[in-house]
Amino acid sequence: MNQYVRTMKLAKHSLPIRVLLVDDDDDLRALIRQGFEEIGWEVQEAASGLDLVNALANGKEFNVVVSDIQMPWLSGLQAATAVRRNGGIVPFVLMSALKGEEVHTTVAALSHSVFLQKPFELSTLVKAVTVALVP
């Protein structure tokens, strides 16, 4: 059994996961949403860091936020930092094509956060989400 199939089977047997998926790339967001829904996860989409902050501020509860870092107006990293400053504890998986130690260090400084380098396989993202969910 290949790694993708094994990861997806494990993910399907976990409790329902509510994901806030944030990316300004509509096509990538749709692809990730489809993959998450295929394994039974509930997904709400947002297209910007501002939408991310508003979704959390409006009292909606999510098990995890999966967000791109590079977005116009308010980056995923800025949004995650704002959430933490306001006492939010929801785990984050922050993804980016940016390379460099600074990005990794900044994400590592946020509690309950995981960095994922783009490009990646869906199974790798699912693993990152499961890591982020572990307290």
ZIQUIPE-V315884 format. One record per pair of residues at least 6 apart in sequence whose ideal C-beta (glycine too) atoms are under 6 Angstrom apart, sorted by the first residue. I is the first residue (numbers start at 1). J is the second residue. Records with the same first field share a line. If there is no record, write none. Layout:
I = J ; J
This chain:
4 = 123
7 = 123 ; 126
8 = 39
11 = 39 ; 126
12 = 39 ; 40
17 = 41 ; 63
18 = 42 ; 62 ; 63
19 = 36 ; 41 ; 43 ; 64 ; 66
20 = 44 ; 55 ; 62 ; 65
21 = 29 ; 32 ; 33 ; 43 ; 45 ; 66
22 = 46 ; 52 ; 67
23 = 29 ; 68
24 = 47 ; 71
29 = 45
33 = 43
35 = 122
36 = 43
37 = 43
46 = 52 ; 55
48 = 71
49 = 71 ; 74 ; 75 ; 76 ; 78 ; 79
50 = 74
52 = 79
53 = 79 ; 82
56 = 83
62 = 90
64 = 91 ; 129 ; 132 ; 133
65 = 90 ; 92
66 = 93
67 = 76 ; 94
68 = 76 ; 95
69 = 75 ; 76 ; 77 ; 94 ; 96
70 = 96
76 = 94
80 = 92 ; 110
84 = 110
91 = 112 ; 132 ; 133
92 = 113
93 = 114 ; 116 ; 128 ; 129 ; 132
94 = 107 ; 115
95 = 116 ; 118
97 = 118
104 = 115
107 = 113 ; 115
114 = 128 ; 131 ; 132
116 = 128
